[in-house]
Amino acid sequence: MTGTTTTGTTMTDHSPSAAPVLEIDRLTLRLPEGQAARPLLDGVTLTVAPGETVGLVGESGSGKSVACRTVLGLLPARARTTGQVRVAGQDVLTLDRGALADLRARKAAMVFQDPRASVNPLRRVGDFVTEGLRAAGTPAAKATARAAELLEAVGIRDPRGALRRYPHEFSGGMLQRVVIAAALAGDPALIVADEPTTALDVTTQAEIIAILTRLQAERGTGLLFVTHDLELAAAICDRVYVMYAGRIVETRTTTELFDRPRHPYTAGLLSCTPRIDPGAPAPRPIEGRPVSVAEAPPGCAFAARCAHAVARCTDEVPALVAHGDGLAACHRADEGIQL
């Protein structure tokens, strides 16, 4: 755990050189006064390049879903924001309703955790898949043909027949395929997947991930993949951002993150993961509980749960700065401690 730490405010990512399809730059999001003691998002910066899969991981309540929803301009009521969220160069936070609708139809799409919450149960699947195409002015016949192609691409048998069916006629896994097809309809530059396999069985999870990654690679689409499953992130992501209490606490390439985590929270998440290797240690939970939005502890938000915390950790918020090939927000990341 050696590395060079830069001082000052360092928020530059070690990203591919291609112009990013997503740039979140020092994003802070606060609820109206009295609703939360701390920001839901606190200075979040991340990027996704064309064709890149980027993981966003952390426990429930860390801010992952809030961060990814801002990409489509889906903000909590009366939320106040600073910073920028740029998709294909457009700052989402400055767009009016019409421009947001165009962005969602053509440039960015989202696959939610529960497919049944994404569709109208009273409308046929064909209406759902073609909605964005028709809103963009695509003739009905061409939109229907395109929808059938997409359903076939995601593994739906008899795609023409499927267009006439209702959501309740599909299993959860099949309906998630439909949602992915709809997300791809506008050939977006970016797909945001918010824990898209959580409600599915293990076999179906693998099928959905294979479909997402195959289609993303074929189309050169950027993918922001939100998950609490580090093993899944390791399998499909090029880089990973780790979130805790609304902040990015570590980011680096997937291999580097798993081989040499620099933040105790990252190491704690890895130690929670069950392993089947011979002689592998039993999973060890992270002690304590995550910080709620009603709490605003001084210093590092993870200090109360950290076995390596010192007095400085409870007094001073650590900056996200360079350590090795990535960034970490930990006062002791360069000390060579065994996490």
Secondary structure, DSSP 8 states (H G I E B T S, - for coil): -------S--------SS--SEEEEEEEEE-STTS-SS-SEEEEEEEE-TT-EEEEE--TTSSHHHHHHHTTT---TT-EEEEEEEETTEEGGG--HHHHHHHHHHTEEEE-S-GGGTS-TTS-HHHHHHHHHHHTT--HHHHHHHHHHHHHHTT-SSHHHHTTS-GGGS-HHHHHHHHHHHHHTT--SEEEEESTTTTS-HHHHHHHHHHHHHHHHHHT-EEEEEES-HHHHHHH-SEEEEEETTEEEEEEEHHHHHHS--SHHHHHHHHTS---STT-------SS----TT---SS-TTGGG-TT--HHHHHS----EEETTEEE--TTTTTT---
